[in-house]
Structures are given as structure tokens and as C-alpha cells.
């Protein structure tokens, strides 16, 4: 645990956070997801005066995201590591999210895991419990996006990318959320207590149940990765006939 906390301290600079998010936004553009922000803006302007339609707007936006099957997103699935592909398809089936956009989030979680020394399966588990991989999720206490970040608490960072609505941008939200998770674990001294802090910040009403759900999802995803690694190793060492 001390090695994990030591590694987490290297990922603290606000400047590096801005650079991480900026790079992530460029990556979104490359994968045709930059229009998410424009879509959110259009829906907000259209439905702001009609609160009764906000749920329909969110459902429409999620449908728009998951229905995108263009060539660049399909290529993203093919570019994943084999264990990432296994995780992507398992999450896709469980949460009923199209594998193409989900693959970008899985790849991003692996990249952030390397930067922060957090298990990528833990980052994905937080996303799963917080939003079910709905980038337009809204919490009862104002938290927004994939990892349910609180826009007021991260106002300065979000303003670098256009303001509050940037919380709906998948990679921006993921990078802010991963940084917060890393900070919470370092502050609390353990993964479980760090998750408890994270759940409180996102508005979870039962932080004990929240920790249990995230850890259960994390362990399930780890088993998928480990099962693939074991199978691959067995095949590699088996004698060929």
C-alpha cells in the first residue's frame, strides 16, 4: 500500500492535470466524440425551459452516443489489448453499452492507471457504479458525467475547457475523476477509505454500500483480466503437436 501511495504523489500537479485533460480532449476529437459537447449544449438550450423533458433529452443523448458505429470507433476496439477487449465486451453486455464508445473508456482507464498507479479495473469499477457508463448521468446533488464529478468543486479545471458542460465530456470527466480518486486514496491511506471519500463527494447516500459495490465490481474485472492472462500463458507454454 505504501508503494501505491508513493506512486500516487507523483500525479498531483495541477498543471499536469490540465495537460492530461487537454490531451484527452484531442483524443476525443480524433475518435469523433468531440461532438458530444455540442450535442449537450444544443439539448440544454432546447430543454432548459422544459424540465419535464430533461429525462427524454438525456436518453436521446445516450442513444446517440451508443448508436455511433463509424469506422474510427470500430477501429478502436480492434486496437485494444486482448485483456482490454475481454473487459470491454463483458462491460458492454452487463451495462448494455455499445462496445465501440466503451472501448475508448477502457483504453483511457488503462492509460490513467499507468499514470496514477491505480488499477484500471478500479477506475472502471467507479465509473460503473457511479454512472453505469452514461456520460450524461446527473446525480441528485449535482454531480455530473461518467465519474460523477461535482462541477463546483472542479470549476477552475472545467473552465479551462468551456465551463460546467465540459463535465459531460467523457475523457475530461474521466481524468478529473481519476485524479480525485487518486487523491482520496492517498489522503485516506487505503483504497476502501479512499472510495468512501469519493462516494461522499459524488453524493452517495450509503458510503459503506458504495465501497462494497465498487470493490465487488473491481474484483470481478480483475478476475476477467487474470483469467485471460492465465489462459494466454497456458497456451504459450503448452507443447505443440
C-alpha positions, 0 to 999 in steps of 0.5 A: 500500500505504501508503494501505491501511495508513493506512486500516487504523489507523483500525479498531483500537479495541477498543471499536469492535470490540465495537460492530461485533460487537454490531451484527452480532449484531442483524443476525443476529437480524433475518435469523433466524440468531440461532438458530444459537447455540442450535442449537450449544449444544443439539448440544454438550450432546447430543454432548459425551459422544459424540465419535464423533458430533461429525462427524454433529452438525456436518453436521446443523448445516450442513444446517440452516443451508443448508436455511433458505429463509424469506422474510427470507433470500430477501429478502436476496439480492434486496437485494444489489448486482448485483456482490454477487449475481454473487459470491454465486451463483458462491460458492454453486455452487463451495462448494455453499452455499445462496445465501440464508445466503451472501448475508448473508456477502457483504453483511457482507464488503462492509460490513467492507471499507468499514470496514477498507479491505480488499477484500471479495473478500479477506475472502471469499477467507479465509473460503473457504479457511479454512472453505469457508463452514461456520460450524461448521468446527473446525480441528485446533488449535482454531480455530473458525467461518467465519474460523477464529478461535482462541477463546483468543486472542479470549476477552475479545471472545467473552465479551462475547457468551456465551463460546467458542460465540459463535465459531460465530456467523457475523457475530461470527466474521466481524468478529473475523476481519476485524479480525485480518486487518486487523491482520496486514496492517498489522503485516506491511506487505503483504497476502501477509505479512499472510495468512501471519500469519493462516494461522499463527494459524488453524493452517495447516500450509503458510503459503506454500500458504495465501497462494497459495490465498487470493490465487488465490481473491481474484483470481478474485472480483475478476475476477467483480466487474470483469467485471460492472462492465465489462459494466454500463458497456458497456451504459450507454454503448452507443447505443440503437436 
